[in-house]
Amino acid sequence: MDRPVGEKSSGAPTIVEVDLGNRSYPTDIGSGLLDQPELLQKHVHGKKVIVVTNTTIAPLYLDKVVEALTKGNPAVSVEYVILPDGEKFKDMDTLMKVFDKAIESRLDRRFTFVALGGGVIGDMCGFAAASFLHGVNFIQIPTTVMAQVDSSVGGKTGINHPLGKNLIGAFYQPQCVLIDTDTLDTLPDRELASGLAEVIKYGLIRDAEFFEWQEKNMEKLIASNISYTSTVVLSSLLQGIFLQAYMQSGVVNCRNPNALAYAIKRSCENKAEVVSLDEKESGLRATLNLGHTFGHAIETGFGYGQCLHGEAVAAGTVMAVDMSYRLGWIDSSIVKRVDDILPRAKLPTASPETMTVEMFKSVMALDKKVADGLLRLILLKGPLGNCVFTDEQLSNNF
């Protein structure tokens, strides 16, 4: 039974294991995990740590993470590098700032990178860890829904190129992923909605029961955080009584933390199972890219940072679902359910008008799923929860 909206519990984390043999690692999920130093410290290699974060997250959580890494552990020293925030900075120039810090600090292979932030920070820090001295330890602490349900799990790391998204990178697994769901308290509504595009994806491609749960619980996930200041008077009618409350500056969290925690856990379970079966995307893992081929084209063509990743993926998902329907692979009821749930999640259902068919084709020709010059797409086929990795003929149906 769910607790009332806003009520949280803390304690032992829920653990989702990514099973990769001797490279397996836990994804710890729960409230207040950054207040449990042992969860981080047991995964730190050596006596030095570099936290990679950005200008948005550093003022909120950097001190807490440094404390978690060092509390009762004075032998460990922590440095940090604070990068500019945004997809447009997911590039080689910004990545070099991470390498500069590591080299200037004279770090050897016995140190640990910690990625503190959303998907951009996680991808860049992971790529730095994969590349620096041919590979060093790293830990993921994702602070957005997008990163918590998708990008922090599975070891995909990398940066963008002006001609295409995520074209430069490596598969490189972290030592652990620590998901403190309390970090979502400061996540803007638009960023939360963006992450839900990946949550919806899991239901569409492989977990119909989860999709049905989302249809019943979307409003619990998407409820807004209400910002207020000491000069704002919040008024409400309750049983005919006019109430006024004066509050100091802060945020009232109206999201349901238990619903969010369940969505994160179920998403991580889906991601972990796929990664365990196909770590380097030779087949099954590619199905996690539903909507992403179109979505990455939108991000590249429209300009990195002009729309959020999840917003582009949502529009791309509508395009993939429409193509699946036109091919006769799904019935209209699935199309309707997708068209219904995305607006409820505050996500777009169409690409920007400036994106022409020719722009899509030009950018998608450089997509990382192109094989032997042929574009391959992930489309739905059959009942809800099933998809296919298409052959080369289907790109003609664009």
Disulfide bonds with the S-S distance in Angstrom:
none
